[in-house]
Amino acid sequence: MDLPDYAIEAHGLVKTYAAKGPSPAKTALKGIDLLVPRGSIFGLLGPNGAGKSTFINICSGMVKKTAGTMKIWGRDIDERARDARAAIGEVPQELAADVFFTPRESLETQAGYYGVPTAARKTAALLAALGLTDKANAYVRQLSGGMKRRLMVAKAMVHSPPVLILDEPTAGVDVDLRRQLWEYVVGLNKQGVTIVLTTHYLEEAQELCDQIAIINQGEVVACEPTSSLLRRLDTRNVVVTPDQPVLAAPDLPGFETRLRGKDGAFAVTYRTGQSSVEQVLAAVRASGVHIKDIATEDPNLEDVFLSLTRTRA
């Protein structure tokens, strides 16, 4: 069987939630087109309420679309709903596991839901891969938050799906666990699993994702390779460390400013075709700030994200 070019295909996807009481009907997705290349690590970003969760819930079968089409691993979600859902493993943002089960029992039960034969189950391998072997027979309620998060990833992989959706997988997770989790996810991707990631940690998306889509107000405002997305802005940042820390970034006419770090430093964004570093420094001095040190930065994903979502707000 030929493998599909795209792990997920959405065309003209619309979702409108009906009015409830005094709340009017709301269209969460406004006819979006989105293609997730097979074998990629694909970032799905957007502000709160942009439509990311609605898109993911349509993928997993938790929400029914209003209009449009979607295929998962080449399987239409209307014509082959069961097969489409079987192609996806989802790690939801909320921790959802029976606290009276052990991790081993949780994985065995989940595998049973997907009809995985006993002889084909890989419970021990998944527990080992996620660093849970020594907790295999402890009750889930005894696990730390980080261990529960790892268990959620293991549950999503019991049926070896070709597509794995990670919804804010490192929210509230310490740095060491975050690193371990990404090592495992990158390893899955190297084995051919397509990863769809939503995260508010934009540095993670910039480092990990081959391609990124940004959704805002139910519309796709960008979808392209990460390197291409970073080239969108003709801006640079000047990071200014003042002699005395400031509580708020100074208001500089013609420039965007924001606080950076705990030392009272702030960043000034300027357009390379319109201004220069010297003009930025002159504006900072004119505001009464005495400069201790400066550094320049090329735009990062946060800059692009803010530019695309603010301009359409």
N, C-alpha and C positions, 0 to 999 in steps of 0.2 A: 504494500500500500504506500502510495506517495505521501510524503509529509507535507502539510500545508505551509505556505510561505508565511502565513501570519498565525500566531497563537490565538489572538483575539481580533475579530473584525466587527466593527460597528458602523452602520450606515444610517444616517437620518434618525438617530436614536432620540426618542422623546419620552420623557416621563413627567406626567402631571399628577400631582396629588390632589384629590378632591377636597372641596371646602368642608371644614368641620366647624360647626357652630359659628362663632363670629369670625373665625379665620377664613380668608378667601382661598380659592384654589391656587396652587402654586406649581409652576412649571420648573422642575429641578434640572432637567436636561432639555435643551432647545434644539433638537435635531443635529446632534453631534456626529461627526465622522471620526473614527479613531482606529488605527491599525497598529497592532503590537507585533513586531517581527518575531518569528520563531527563533528561540535561542538567545534572546536579548535579556538584559536587565533593564526594565522599562520603568521610568519614574512617572508617577501620576500625582501632580502637585496642584495645589490651589488653596485659597483661603477657606476658613470654616464656612460651610454652607454653599460652597461652590458647585457641588454635585458629584464629588469624588465617591462618597459613600453610596450614593444612589447607583452610580455606574457599577461599583463592585458588587452591590447587592443584586443587581440585575444579572451580572455574571454568575453569581452563585445560586440564583434561583429564589432568593429571598424576597425580591421585589419584581413585579410584572411590569414590563415596559408598556407605554401607551401607544407608541408607533415606532416604525423603523425596523431594522434587522440586526441581529447579532449572531455571529458564529464563534464557537470556542473549539479550537483544534479542528476546524473545518466542519463542525457539527452545528447545524442551526438550532438555536435554543427553543424554537417552537416545534420544529419537525422531529428533533431528536433530543428532547429535553433531558432525559436520563443520561444519555451518552455524553451530552455537553457538560452536565454537572460532574460526571465521573472524571472528566479531563482536568478538573480544577481541584487544588487543595488550597484552603483559605485559612490564614491565621488572623482572626479578628482582633480588633483593638482591645475588646473586653476579654478578660481572662474567664474562660468558660470550661470548667472541668468538674466532674462530680467529686466533691471533697472526701467522700467515703470510699472512693476507689483508690487503688495504688496506681502509680504510673504504668506498671505492666498491664494491669486490668483495663486501664483507660485505653491503651493502644490496642489491646486484643478486642475490646468491645467496638472500638471505632473501625477496626479492620473487618469485623463481622458485619457492621452496617453496610460496608461497601462490597460485601460478598467475597472477600479475599479468602481463599481456602486456607485451612490451618497450616498445611505444609508449606504454603507460599508466603506466610507472614514473616516479617522481618523485625519483630518487636525488639529482640536483643540488640540487633545492629543499630536500630534507631536510638535506643536508650544509650548505647555506647557513643554514638556519633554526637549526641546532644549532652553528653556528660552527666547522664542520669542513672548509670548502672548501679551505683551504690545506694540510690534512692528508689530502686525499682519496686521494692516491696513496702515502702513507707506510704502512709496515707497522703493523698494530695494536699489535705489541709495542713500537713506538717511541712510542706515545701515553702521555700522563700518565694517572693514574687518573681525573681529572676528564673528560678527553676520552673515555676509554673509557666512562664513565657516560653521556655525551651520545650516544655511538654506540649504546648500548643503547636509548635512547629512540628514536632514528631507526629502528633495526631494528624496534621494536615498531609503528611507524607506516607501514611500507612498503605495507601493504594497506589503508590508510585505515579502520581499524576504528572503529566508533561508540563502543566502550568501551575505555578505557586504564587498566590496573592498574599502579600504581606501588608497589612493595614496598621501603620504606626507600630512596627514590631519592637522598637527599642524605646518606646515611651516609658519613662520612669526606670530605665535599666542602667546599671552602673557601667562605667567605661570598659572594665575588663570583660563583662558579659557581652557588651555590645560588640567588642572585637571578636569574641568567640563565635557569636551568632553570625556575624558577617563572613567569617572564615568558612563556616559551614554552608551558608547560602551561596557564596562564590563557588565553592566546591560543587554544589548541586548544579549551578549554571554551567560549569565546565563539563558536566556529564550530559548536558543537553536540556536541562529544565529551564523553561522560560520563567523569569521572575518579574512580577508586577509589584512595585513598591510605592506605597504612599508614606510620606514622612514630613514632619515639620522641621527635621534637622536637615537643612538644605545642603550643608557640607557633606552629609552622607550621600545625598542624591548626586551631587557634583562628582564625588569620588567614584561612586559605584555604577552609575547608570550609563548605558550606551546611548540611550535616547530618552527624552523627557517631553511629556505633554503637560501643559499648564491649563487648567480649567478655571474659569472665572464666570460667575453668574450663569452657570449652565451652558457655557460655550467654550470651545477649545480656542484659546487665544495664541497658542504656540504648540508645535509638535515637530521636533527635529532632533538630530544628533546633539548630544550635550556640547561638544566642541563648537558646533555651529551656533547654538543658542548663546553661548558665552561671547561670541563675536558680534552679537546684535547691537550692543551698546557702544557708542563712540565716546565713552566716558572713562575717567580714571578717578581714583580717590587719593586725596592727600590726608594722611592721618597725622593730626597735630597733637603733640603732648605739650600742654601749657606748663609754665613755671608753677602755677598754683592750680590744683584740680578745679574744674568747673562743675557746677551742679546741672547745668543745661548747656547744650551746644549753642554757640552764638548764632544770632540771626544775621546771615550774610546776604545782602541783596544780590540776586542772580545765581546763588549757589544753594545746593541742598546740604544740610548738615545733620548729623546725628551723633549721640554719645557712643563711645567705644571703650569698653573695658572699665576697670575699677580705679584707674589712675587719673581719671578726669580727662582722658584723651577723647578727641572727637574726630570724625571723618568729614571731609568736605568733598563733595562730588562735583566735578566740572566736566564740560564737554571739550574734548581735545581740539575740535575745529573752531571753537569760539573763545576759549580762554587758555591760560597757561598757569603753571605752578606759581610763578612770580605774582600773577594777578590774585591768585588764591591767598598767598601769604600777605599781600598788601591789604586785602580785605580783612584778614584775621587781625592784623596789627591795628587797622583802623577801628576794629570793634573793641579795642582796649585789652586784648589778650596778649600776654608776653609769651613768646614761643620758646620752649625748651628743646624740642626735637621734632623732626618730621620724618615721614616715610611715605612713599607712593605705592599704590596698588592698582593692578588691573581689575576690571569688574569681575565679580564672582556671581554665582547663581542667585544669591540673595538680591543683588542689585538688579539683575534681569527680572526676577520674580516681582519685585516691588514695582519696577517700571511697567510691566505688563498688566499687573492687577490694579495699580492705582489709576492708570490712565483710563481704565474702563469702569471704574467704580461709579 
